[in-house]
Amino acid sequence: MGEVEFDDVTFSYEEGKEVLSHVSFKVKPGENVALVGPTGAGKSTIVNLISRFYDVNSGAVKIDGKAVDEVTLHSLRSQMGIMLQDSFIFSGTIADNIRYGKLDATEEEIVNAAKTVCADPFISQMEEGYNTPVKERGSTLSQGQRQLISFARTLISDPKILVLDEATSSIDVQTEKALTQGIQAMLKGRTSFIIAHRLSTIRNCDRILYIDHGGIVEQGSHDELMALQGAYYHLYTSQKEAM
C-alpha cells in the first residue's frame, strides 16, 4: 500500500502558465523519493497535487491505482503525514502536541516517538518533561525543538505516505546529524517525498527526481546522478563548494 503515480499530469496555477507539463512517474510502496531543482520549478506543486490541495488540469494523480479526486479528502489525508518548514505548536503540554497525531496514544507511544526522532533528550531535560506546558506557536521553544516535536507528532500518526517539504531547514546542522537516524526510522516502510535545498539530507534516498522546465529533467540515485554529471551533479558540487 502506498503506490503513487503521476499519469501525464499537466497543471497551472493560472491560465497559460504551466508549472508541470505532461509529467509521468510511478513511486513504489515504501520508496523514498527526493525532489530537487531550482526555486519555482514545481517541487512543492507535486506534493500539493498528491495531497489534493489543488486539482490537476489534465492527467491523473493516483494512489494505489485510484485517482485522488475519486476518494474523499478525509480518506486521502488521513493516510498522509505532511511536514512543512514551519511547524505549528498548540497551546497545551509537549505530550498533548505529540498526541495530536494519534489522540488515543499512550504515554509509552509518545515517548517512543520522541526518542525515534531525537526529541527525547531536550524534553527530558525540561523541569516538567513531557508535561511541560507550551504556548501556542511554541514561543518558549527554539525553532529546532518545535520541528522535532512536529516530527514526533507526524511519526505517531503512522502515515502510509510521508511528505517532508523543507522540514529540516530550521534545524541546525548538528541537530540535523542527530536527526538523520530518526528521519530514516520515519521513512522505513513508508512511501516518502522529500524536498530539501540542503542536498546532504537526501543522499540516501532510493531515487532523486530533478525537476525543472515543467518536468523531470533527470532521475536516479545520488551515485547515478553524480556519475551522469548533469544538472544534479552541478547543483550538488556548487553547494558543497559553498559550504
C-alpha positions in Angstrom: 0.0 0.0 0.0 1.2 3.5 -0.8 2.0 3.4 -4.5 1.9 6.9 -6.1 1.6 7.5 -9.8 1.5 10.7 -11.9 -0.1 9.8 -15.2 0.5 12.5 -17.8 -0.2 15.3 -15.4 -0.4 19.0 -16.5 -1.0 21.7 -14.0 -1.0 25.5 -13.9 -1.9 27.9 -11.1 -3.0 30.5 -13.6 -4.2 30.1 -17.2 -1.5 29.9 -19.8 1.4 29.4 -17.3 2.1 25.7 -16.9 4.1 24.7 -13.8 4.0 21.0 -14.8 3.6 19.7 -18.3 2.8 16.0 -19.1 4.6 14.7 -16.1 4.6 10.9 -15.6 6.3 8.8 -12.9 5.5 5.9 -10.5 6.7 5.5 -7.0 6.6 2.0 -5.4 5.2 1.5 -1.9 7.9 2.2 0.6 10.2 4.0 -1.8 11.8 7.3 -0.7 11.9 9.9 -3.4 13.7 13.3 -3.2 12.5 16.2 -5.3 15.2 18.7 -6.2 15.6 21.6 -8.6 15.5 25.4 -8.8 13.1 27.5 -6.8 9.7 27.6 -8.5 10.4 24.5 -10.7 7.3 22.7 -9.3 8.6 20.5 -6.4 6.1 21.7 -3.9 3.4 21.6 -6.6 3.9 17.8 -7.0 3.4 17.1 -3.3 0.4 19.6 -3.2 -1.2 17.6 -6.0 -0.7 14.3 -4.2 -2.5 15.7 -1.1 -5.0 17.4 -3.4 -4.6 20.9 -2.2 -5.0 21.6 -5.9 -6.6 19.5 -8.8 -4.7 18.7 -12.0 -5.7 20.4 -15.3 -5.3 17.1 -17.1 -4.0 13.6 -16.5 -4.3 11.9 -13.1 -2.6 11.5 -9.8 -3.3 8.0 -8.4 -2.6 6.4 -5.1 -2.8 2.6 -5.1 -4.3 2.8 -8.6 -7.2 5.1 -7.7 -7.3 8.8 -8.8 -7.1 11.1 -5.8 -10.2 13.0 -6.9 -12.3 9.8 -6.6 -11.8 9.5 -2.9 -12.8 11.8 0.0 -10.3 14.4 1.2 -10.6 12.9 4.7 -9.7 9.4 3.4 -6.8 10.7 1.4 -5.3 13.0 4.0 -5.7 10.5 6.9 -3.2 8.3 5.0 -0.7 11.2 4.7 1.8 12.8 7.1 2.9 16.3 5.9 5.9 18.1 7.5 6.5 21.7 6.4 9.2 24.2 7.2 7.1 26.0 9.8 5.8 23.6 12.4 2.7 24.5 14.4 2.7 24.1 18.2 -0.6 24.1 20.0 -1.3 25.5 23.5 -1.0 22.6 26.0 1.8 20.3 27.1 4.5 18.8 24.9 2.8 15.4 25.3 -0.5 17.0 24.1 1.3 18.3 21.0 2.7 14.9 20.1 -0.5 13.1 20.9 -2.4 15.3 18.4 -1.1 12.9 15.7 -2.9 10.0 17.4 -5.4 11.0 20.0 -5.5 7.7 21.8 -1.7 7.4 22.0 -0.3 6.0 25.3 2.4 7.7 27.2 4.8 5.0 26.1 4.0 5.6 22.4 4.6 9.3 22.9 8.0 8.8 24.5 9.0 6.2 21.8 8.0 8.6 19.0 10.1 11.4 20.6 13.0 9.0 21.1 12.9 7.9 17.5 13.2 11.5 16.2 15.8 12.6 18.8 13.4 14.9 20.7 13.5 12.9 24.0 16.9 14.4 25.2 15.7 18.0 25.3 12.2 17.2 26.5 13.6 15.1 29.4 15.8 17.9 30.5 12.9 20.2 31.0 11.6 20.7 34.5 8.3 19.0 33.9 9.4 16.8 31.0 6.6 15.8 28.7 4.1 17.6 30.9 5.9 21.0 30.2 3.2 23.5 29.1 3.9 25.3 25.9 2.1 28.4 24.4 0.5 28.5 21.0 3.2 28.7 18.3 5.7 27.4 20.8 7.3 30.7 21.7 9.1 29.1 24.7 10.8 26.6 22.3 13.6 27.0 19.8 12.7 26.5 16.1 14.6 23.2 16.0 12.8 22.0 19.1 9.4 22.9 17.6 10.3 21.0 14.5 11.4 17.9 16.4 8.1 17.8 18.3 6.3 18.1 15.0 8.4 15.1 13.7 7.2 13.0 16.7 3.6 14.1 16.1 3.8 13.0 12.4 5.5 9.7 13.3 2.9 8.7 15.9 0.1 9.2 13.3 1.8 6.3 11.3 1.1 7.7 7.8 1.3 5.5 4.7 2.7 8.4 2.7 5.1 10.9 4.2 5.9 14.4 2.8 8.8 16.4 4.1 8.8 19.8 2.5 11.9 21.6 3.7 11.2 20.0 7.0 14.8 20.2 8.3 15.7 23.7 7.1 15.1 25.3 10.5 17.3 22.7 12.3 20.9 23.5 12.8 23.5 21.1 11.2 24.4 19.5 14.5 20.8 18.7 15.4 20.2 17.5 11.8 23.1 15.0 12.1 21.4 13.5 15.2 18.1 13.6 13.5 19.2 11.7 10.3 18.8 8.4 12.2 15.3 9.5 13.3 14.3 10.5 9.7 15.5 7.1 8.4 13.3 5.5 11.0 10.3 7.6 9.9 10.9 6.8 6.3 11.2 3.0 6.8 8.3 1.2 5.1 6.6 4.4 4.0 6.3 6.0 0.6 8.1 9.3 1.1 8.6 12.5 -0.8 11.4 14.8 0.4 12.0 18.3 -0.7 15.3 19.8 0.6 17.6 22.5 -0.5 20.3 21.1 1.7 21.2 18.2 -0.6 23.2 16.3 2.1 19.9 15.3 3.6 18.7 13.4 0.5 21.8 11.4 -0.5 20.4 8.2 0.8 17.0 8.4 -0.9 16.1 5.5 -3.2 15.5 7.9 -6.1 16.1 11.6 -6.8 14.0 13.5 -9.3 15.5 16.7 -10.7 12.5 19.0 -11.5 12.8 21.9 -14.0 11.2 23.3 -17.1 7.8 21.8 -16.2 9.0 18.2 -15.9 11.6 15.6 -14.8 15.0 16.5 -16.2 16.9 13.7 -14.6 16.2 10.8 -12.2 18.2 8.2 -10.4 20.1 7.5 -7.2 22.6 10.0 -5.8 25.5 8.0 -7.2 23.9 7.5 -10.6 23.2 11.2 -11.0 26.7 12.2 -9.9 28.1 9.9 -12.5 25.9 11.5 -15.1 27.5 14.9 -14.3 24.3 16.7 -15.4 22.0 19.2 -13.6 22.0 17.4 -10.2 25.8 17.0 -10.3 26.3 20.7 -10.8 23.8 21.6 -8.1 25.4 19.3 -5.6 29.0 20.3 -6.3 28.2 24.0 -6.2 26.5 23.5 -2.9 29.5 21.6 -1.4 31.9 24.3 -2.6 29.7 27.0 -0.9 29.9 25.3 2.5 
